[in-house]
Amino acid sequence: MRWVRVEFRFDFGSPNAYPGEPVTPAVALGLANKALPAEQVLPAAREVARMLATRPLGSLIATKKLMPDRARTLDQTDCEDAIFATRLKTAEAAEAFRAFAERRQPDFNKVAH
């Protein structure tokens, strides 16, 4: 069986976004989120194409225009992920999660800044 690298970057936070599927070095390192045998690559690509075809065309075009430089885009995504991870540890986030669990509006006035 020959393995090929397929990169579907939908789940940045999970080293293996598809539990039970093979973890290749690329998946383990976060370079790809799914590894497929060669004979499954085309069907998987077609499935992603079908999913993308259901999205609004204008949004897809606008998103693609935001990514002319792949390396810069990935660097920006890494920066955003780091900021988001930091924000998740704040008192504001704790209040938001608490409010959600309690089915109420969050009160950020009682949170220290």
C-alpha positions in Angstrom: 0.0 0.0 0.0 1.4 3.4 -1.0 0.6 6.4 1.2 0.3 9.9 -0.2 0.1 13.2 1.6 -3.2 15.0 1.4 -3.7 18.3 3.1 -7.2 19.2 4.2 -6.7 21.9 6.8 -10.1 22.1 8.4 -9.2 21.2 12.0 -6.0 23.0 13.1 -6.3 21.9 16.7 -6.3 18.1 16.2 -3.2 16.2 15.2 -5.5 13.4 13.9 -8.8 14.9 12.9 -10.2 11.5 12.0 -9.9 9.1 14.9 -9.1 5.5 13.9 -7.4 6.5 10.7 -3.6 6.0 10.2 -1.3 8.6 11.8 1.5 9.3 9.4 4.5 11.5 10.3 2.8 14.3 8.3 -0.4 13.9 10.3 1.5 13.6 13.6 3.4 16.8 12.9 0.3 18.7 11.9 1.4 19.1 8.2 -1.7 17.2 7.1 -4.8 16.2 9.0 -5.6 13.0 7.1 -3.6 10.2 5.5 -5.1 8.1 2.8 -4.0 5.1 0.7 -3.4 6.3 -2.9 -6.6 4.7 -4.2 -8.7 6.7 -1.8 -7.2 10.1 -2.6 -9.3 10.9 -5.6 -12.6 9.9 -4.0 -11.7 12.0 -0.9 -10.8 15.0 -3.1 -14.1 14.7 -4.9 -15.9 14.6 -1.6 -14.2 17.8 -0.5 -15.0 19.4 -3.9 -18.7 18.5 -3.4 -18.6 20.0 0.1 -17.0 23.2 -1.3 -19.5 23.3 -4.1 -22.2 23.8 -1.5 -20.5 27.0 -0.2 -21.4 30.4 -1.4 -19.2 31.1 -4.5 -18.5 34.7 -3.5 -17.2 33.7 -0.1 -14.9 31.1 -1.6 -13.5 33.6 -4.1 -13.0 36.2 -1.3 -11.3 33.6 0.9 -9.0 32.6 -1.9 -8.0 36.2 -2.5 -7.0 36.4 1.2 -4.5 33.6 0.6 -2.1 34.7 -2.2 0.9 33.9 -0.2 0.4 30.5 1.4 3.3 30.7 3.9 2.2 34.2 5.0 -1.4 32.9 5.4 -0.2 29.9 7.5 2.0 32.2 9.6 -1.0 34.5 10.2 -3.1 31.5 11.2 -0.5 30.3 13.7 -0.4 33.8 15.2 -4.2 33.9 15.4 -4.2 30.4 17.0 -1.7 31.6 19.6 -3.8 34.7 20.5 -7.0 32.6 20.6 -5.3 30.0 22.9 -4.2 32.8 25.2 -7.6 34.4 25.2 -9.2 31.1 26.2 -7.3 31.2 29.5 -8.7 34.6 30.5 -11.3 35.5 33.1 -13.4 36.8 30.3 -13.4 33.4 28.6 -14.2 31.7 31.8 -17.2 34.0 32.3 -18.4 33.4 28.7 -18.2 29.6 29.2 -19.9 29.8 32.6 -22.7 32.0 31.2 -23.1 29.6 28.3 -23.4 26.6 30.6 -25.8 28.5 32.8 -27.8 29.6 29.8 -27.5 33.3 30.6 -25.9 36.4 29.1 -22.2 36.9 30.2 -21.5 39.8 32.5 -18.1 41.0 31.5 -18.3 44.0 33.9 -17.6 41.7 36.8 -14.4 40.4 35.2 -11.0 42.1 35.9 -9.2 43.3 32.8 
